Amino acid sequence: MKWNKGATEGIVVAGGQGQGSALTQLNDPLGLFVDTLGTVYVADWGNHRVMRWTQGATQGTVIVGGNGRGAGVNQFSYPYGLSFHRHGNLYVVNWNNHRVQRFSIE
């Protein structure tokens, strides 16, 4: 939820369509990052993926993961947190695989 200053209600900016794996849903979201353009990045823990939600979007985009739970370089096993480096690299804490992965996001 996004809360504007002085607001009495929040605005849903990602998910909000119940628990699930559709592009309009999240499953136990944990990590969050919002960039200067208002784009929301979410570590979607239960779906083993990282989602991007642009401002005003009605559905998200899978930017990394989303290939089922696993230990492959294109898979997560419960992504827990995320952060961006000043040069645009995305770092994801991959909890059950006991690693941190770096991705170049254009």
Number of C-alpha atoms within 10 A of each C-alpha: 11 11 11 10 6 6 9 7 10 10 11 13 19 26 21 14 13 11 15 14 15 14 17 18 19 25 18 15 24 16 18 17 15 15 10 6 8 13 16 18 25 27 30 26 22 21 26 25 31 26 25 22 22 19 12 11 13 14 18 22 15 16 14 19 22 17 14 15 19 15 14 12 8 14 19 30 23 23 30 25 21 21 18 18 10 7 8 12 15 17 16 23 21 23 15 14 16 10 13 14 16 14 13 11 11 5
